[in-house]
């Protein structure tokens, strides 16, 4: 649903230096301990995640050997060095500032055995393994080439600065910083070629919030993620795999973005009570035009779009949505 990332990054070795604070020093020391291999618990968490990705795609999983990414060659050298014979690579970081190492993992295809190519023009899949209470949690990322040099420090934590290299509605998106949001890993910052903060369409963030129409900006009290319109989750997900997404009954809503068919949500306002308005634009064969959608929230997992053709939306757990569909909505 978003512009594809097509940049082929140069692979360069880098060390993450301490920034003078105790927490940063602890982070650097922890990363040094994890420089040669993933901790068994982190590896086990990633394998469980990767197996589920393969299962969703109807493929079997084969064990992947992960080695730290390093070197000064081009992307093709990374393929030859790390992606041959069931190999993958990882980079250490500290995304949630807990002083324990987190990891960015890149593989030919999550270890899925497939007749198709392991990666395409956009690059291989990239996942994030983050240390949490009691172990590690894995978060789906994006498809592109990465290198250790992309890890950058922001205050007390790290982000991954991914080159964007595409033009949105308002202009270029040059870099996309992936980092910790408090409950997961996502794109937390985008900048244009002038270093200005922008959104996914290259529009300046400061200019993104037009005057409210009828209420304060507020994401509705619903679960962020996937929603089925007038259908069961299984039916909507099946449609999303078989027909174009904008014709399926599967939608996606969170505080930063939203899609329902060809309607793209750019922001939300509260209208009072359980009523909310989604503001955005409708994409048609002739271009785009402003649009809005009013909803009535029934519960955290259900809302209704009232009107002559009333539609009822049901929340679908992300774990039920195949990775191929998630990539289209979440990039």
Number of C-alpha atoms within 10 A of each C-alpha: 16 12 14 16 19 17 17 17 18 19 22 17 13 15 12 19 13 16 13 8 10 12 17 23 15 18 26 22 18 18 22 15 14 18 16 15 16 23 12 9 14 20 17 13 16 22 19 11 19 24 19 20 24 21 14 16 14 12 16 15 19 15 14 21 17 20 19 20 25 19 16 13 13 13 18 14 14 22 17 11 18 22 22 12 10 17 19 25 26 28 26 30 31 27 32 23 19 17 22 22 28 30 24 25 25 30 26 24 24 26 23 24 18 14 7 7 10 17 14 13 13 15 23 23 22 22 23 28 26 26 22 13 7 7 10 19 18 24 16 20 21 24 22 23 25 31 26 23 19 20 24 16 19 11 9 18 19 24 24 24 22 23 22 23 19 19 15 16 9 13 17 21 26 21 21 23 21 22 22 19 12 9 7 15 21 21 21 15 16 26 23 22 14 9 11 15 17 25 23 26 17 22 21 18 14 11 9 12 11 8 9 12 13 12 14 13 18 15 19 23 14 16 17 21 19 26 29 24 22 16 16 17 22 14 15 22 24 16 16 21 14 9 10 10 22 16 12 21 22 31 27 21 23 17 14 15 18 25 23 22 18 17 23 24 24 17 22 27 20 20 18 10 8 14 17 24 24 24 20 21 19 18 16 10 5 6 8 14 11 11 14 17 16 18 22 18 19 15 14 13 16 17 23 19 19 13 9 6 7 10 15 18 24 21 24 24 14 13 10 12 21 19 16 13 15 18 16 14 18 18 16
